[in-house]
Amino acid sequence: MADAPSVNPLHHQPAGFSDRVALGFTKLLRFCADTFFAKRYGHRAVVLETVAAVPGMVGATINHLKCLRRMCDDRGWIKTLMDEAENERMHLMTFIEVAKPTLFERFVIVAVQWVFYLFFFMLYLVSSKTAHRVVGYFEEEAVISYTHYLAEIDEGRSPNVPAPELAKRYWGLPETATLRDVVLVVRADEAHHRDVNHGYANELAGLPLEAVAPCPPHVGLEPMWKTAA
């Protein structure tokens, strides 16, 4: 795309014990992903996007319940986190069309989702700041992974297949869009989530807020009851 979004390879320097724990946990998961998937970036995306869609839903749920209990305003956090969860789910639905998950990968998805959901839910209850920092570091690694995926496509090691129809509708991509165009907008989405979650962690820690990478426009899909009418 001529107006493909650029992404700043930002890294938040850890400040304090909880940040170092969040970064260490992220690096451990990165090592596991690199070992299991190597350079099969399409399959990596399918599995990891199922995990990436969990934190936004957990954060939105806990903040929703907290605001109900305290009868206070959420300052826009709930919708932002719900939008993040939906966006990550759309990443998953897109890459399922690109890299069909194997039966074993589907088993891994189910197992990892349950374990990670329970872990992240407890982490958010104990320290929401650490939880958001973990997501910020997750998204830093996602930006790196999608940058490597772009290199694989540009150097001919991964086929630049036509973009799935769902992706063209969701991001408003042209009919001629390819996988490379999809990876560009997905990477921009991840950069936006990275900055938002680091920003939330900073806010909870009383640290200065930083600029947030722009999010690509999402055209969205019509609800089923509308399309059926």
Phi and psi in degrees as a GROMACS rama.xvg file:
@    title "Ramachandran Plot"
@    xaxis  label "Phi"
@    yaxis  label "Psi"
@TYPE xy
-66.5207  -34.0559  ALA-2
-105.471  37.4283  ASP-3
-60.2002  133.764  ALA-4
-68.6282  133.991  PRO-5
-88.5679  157.05  SER-6
-132.221  131.351  VAL-7
-84.698  123.235  ASN-8
-76.4929  68.2867  PRO-9
-72.6933  141.693  LEU-10
-131.128  124.431  HIS-11
-81.8216  119.954  HIS-12
-71.369  126.497  GLN-13
-63.7239  137.426  PRO-14
-129.706  100.878  ALA-15
105.238  168.712  GLY-16
-63.5201  -45.8046  PHE-17
-63.8573  -36.9931  SER-18
-64.2643  -39.8187  ASP-19
-68.1706  -36.3606  ARG-20
-63.2567  -44.6781  VAL-21
-61.5094  -43.3783  ALA-22
-68.0006  -41.65  LEU-23
-62.9842  -41.6962  GLY-24
-62.6819  -41.439  PHE-25
-64.3005  -43.1239  THR-26
-64.833  -34.3049  LYS-27
-64.3583  -45.2761  LEU-28
-65.4149  -35.4312  LEU-29
-62.5807  -42.2891  ARG-30
-61.5091  -43.6754  PHE-31
-62.5031  -42.8257  CYS-32
-65.0675  -42.5626  ALA-33
-63.9008  -38.4473  ASP-34
-69.2155  -41.9107  THR-35
-77.0685  -42.6162  PHE-36
-102.356  -20.7721  PHE-37
52.8867  -120.307  ALA-38
-106.419  21.4486  LYS-39
-84.0155  74.3508  ARG-40
-66.8906  -32.1801  TYR-41
-63.6086  -46.043  GLY-42
-68.8531  -36.7932  HIS-43
-58.8458  -43.777  ARG-44
-63.1598  -41.1944  ALA-45
-59.2126  -48.1204  VAL-46
-71.765  -46.9195  VAL-47
-71.6864  -29.0918  LEU-48
-69.8343  -25.1621  GLU-49
-67.406  -33.985  THR-50
-74.3242  -41.651  VAL-51
-63.4134  -24.5823  ALA-52
-81.024  -7.00763  ALA-53
-78.3771  -49.03  VAL-54
-57.6662  -41.1055  PRO-55
-60.4456  -42.1709  GLY-56
-67.7682  -41.2488  MET-57
-63.5869  -48.668  VAL-58
-61.5642  -41.7092  GLY-59
-64.7248  -42.221  ALA-60
-63.1164  -48.3613  THR-61
-67.2202  -40.4594  ILE-62
-67.4218  -36.4082  ASN-63
-60.8343  -48.3149  HIS-64
-66.2212  -39.131  LEU-65
-62.5849  -42.9517  LYS-66
-66.894  -34.4656  CYS-67
-64.7097  -44.0865  LEU-68
-64.2266  -44.548  ARG-69
-88.4052  -7.35907  ARG-70
53.2048  51.891  MET-71
-130.159  167.12  CYS-72
-79.0799  148.578  ASP-73
-92.949  -3.84958  ASP-74
59.5493  27.1246  ARG-75
84.9741  1.8063  GLY-76
-65.5169  -41.7192  TRP-77
-61.8802  -50.596  ILE-78
-63.4876  -40.0353  LYS-79
-60.4861  -44.6995  THR-80
-71.0172  -36.1966  LEU-81
-65.468  -41.2754  MET-82
-61.9476  -38.7073  ASP-83
-62.0315  -45.4813  GLU-84
-61.6155  -43.4421  ALA-85
-65.3534  -40.8294  GLU-86
-62.0382  -43.1242  ASN-87
-65.6856  -35.541  GLU-88
-64.9842  -36.8946  ARG-89
-67.7617  -32.8902  MET-90
-58.4949  -46.3352  HIS-91
-59.0188  -50.1653  LEU-92
-61.8259  -30.907  MET-93
-69.6056  -48.1877  THR-94
-76.3825  -17.8205  PHE-95
-61.355  -33.7235  ILE-96
-73.4818  -24.2189  GLU-97
-88.5499  -47.201  VAL-98
-126.536  103.114  ALA-99
-65.9662  119.302  LYS-100
-67.833  141.335  PRO-101
-75.5211  169.263  THR-102
-60.3811  -40.1267  LEU-103
-65.3228  -40.8505  PHE-104
-64.8391  -34.9968  GLU-105
-65.1483  -37.7443  ARG-106
-64.42  -43.1095  PHE-107
-60.4952  -41.4463  VAL-108
-58.8734  -47.5251  ILE-109
-63.5764  -45.8882  VAL-110
-65.314  -47.5027  ALA-111
-66.5388  -37.7981  VAL-112
-62.0371  -46.0258  GLN-113
-63.8859  -46.4564  TRP-114
-62.5132  -46.2796  VAL-115
-69.5699  -37.9582  PHE-116
-59.5424  -49.1352  TYR-117
-64.1414  -42.1118  LEU-118
-62.2846  -48.1356  PHE-119
-69.5739  -35.7672  PHE-120
-59.6832  -46.2464  PHE-121
-66.6477  -40.7949  MET-122
-60.6873  -42.5381  LEU-123
-65.2428  -36.6419  TYR-124
-66.6865  -38.721  LEU-125
-76.3864  -46.2844  VAL-126
-152.173  96.0881  SER-127
-64.7546  -30.0852  SER-128
-62.3769  -47.8568  LYS-129
-63.2097  -39.1946  THR-130
-60.8169  -45.8842  ALA-131
-67.4599  -33.2464  HIS-132
-66.6591  -39.3855  ARG-133
-57.4632  -46.7583  VAL-134
-63.4846  -40.3662  VAL-135
-58.3767  -43.0227  GLY-136
-70.9801  -37.1933  TYR-137
-54.2625  -47.1992  PHE-138
-70.7997  -30.5097  GLU-139
-58.635  -45.5858  GLU-140
-66.6889  -34.0655  GLU-141
-64.3593  -41.5283  ALA-142
-60.1043  -42.8143  VAL-143
-62.8195  -45.0884  ILE-144
-62.3803  -43.6623  SER-145
-70.8917  -27.7291  TYR-146
-66.1216  -41.1439  THR-147
-64.8383  -38.3189  HIS-148
-61.4812  -42.4537  TYR-149
-59.3119  -41.9041  LEU-150
-62.8267  -40.6544  ALA-151
-61.0384  -40.63  GLU-152
-68.4546  -47.2551  ILE-153
-64.1225  -30.8267  ASP-154
-94.6212  6.86421  GLU-155
81.8871  7.67215  GLY-156
-84.4124  -19.4455  ARG-157
-123.718  132.42  SER-158
-66.4181  136.429  PRO-159
-89.9265  74.4008  ASN-160
-73.6692  163.133  VAL-161
-59.302  146.302  PRO-162
-66.22  140.753  ALA-163
-59.1748  149.127  PRO-164
-59.4584  -38.9301  GLU-165
-59.6564  -41.5926  LEU-166
-65.7519  -39.5228  ALA-167
-64.984  -36.3209  LYS-168
-73.1148  -43.8042  ARG-169
-67.3582  -42.6704  TYR-170
-97.6396  1.31995  TRP-171
65.2916  37.8236  GLY-172
-79.605  153.52  LEU-173
-68.5819  163.634  PRO-174
-61.0964  -26.4054  GLU-175
-85.7  4.14275  THR-176
-61.7076  147.345  ALA-177
-119.976  179.183  THR-178
-57.7895  -36.415  LEU-179
-59.965  -41.9253  ARG-180
-62.2696  -38.4384  ASP-181
-65.3279  -45.8072  VAL-182
-61.6588  -35.8322  VAL-183
-62.917  -46.0324  LEU-184
-73.7743  -33.0639  VAL-185
-64.9397  -43.4245  VAL-186
-61.3367  -39.0612  ARG-187
-65.7094  -38.7297  ALA-188
-57.499  -45.7592  ASP-189
-65.8916  -36.7629  GLU-190
-64.1857  -38.0833  ALA-191
-64.6813  -47.0915  HIS-192
-61.567  -38.7885  HIS-193
-55.3763  -50.9518  ARG-194
-70.5791  -36.5823  ASP-195
-63.2092  -45.2262  VAL-196
-72.9717  -37.3737  ASN-197
-63.1706  -36.4937  HIS-198
-64.3616  -42.4354  GLY-199
-62.9557  -42.5052  TYR-200
-62.7659  -41.7025  ALA-201
-62.3753  -43.092  ASN-202
-61.9159  -42.6597  GLU-203
-68.0798  -26.6923  LEU-204
-91.7181  -3.02608  ALA-205
75.4515  24.6832  GLY-206
-97.4637  160.785  LEU-207
-62.9795  145.601  PRO-208
-85.7432  150.688  LEU-209
-118.852  171.104  GLU-210
-64.0833  147.717  ALA-211
-110.068  130.443  VAL-212
-61.3102  140.668  ALA-213
-64.9367  148.353  PRO-214
-99.2454  131.621  CYS-215
-58.62  147.803  PRO-216
-66.0351  139.151  PRO-217
-114.006  113.321  HIS-218
-68.8437  -35.2714  VAL-219
82.9014  168.851  GLY-220
-115.764  145.602  LEU-221
-67.72  138.734  GLU-222
-58.7593  151.436  PRO-223
-57.9321  -38.085  MET-224
-68.4703  -23.8109  TRP-225
-79.2441  -43.7541  LYS-226
-67.691  -27.2944  THR-227
-81.3483  -14.566  ALA-228
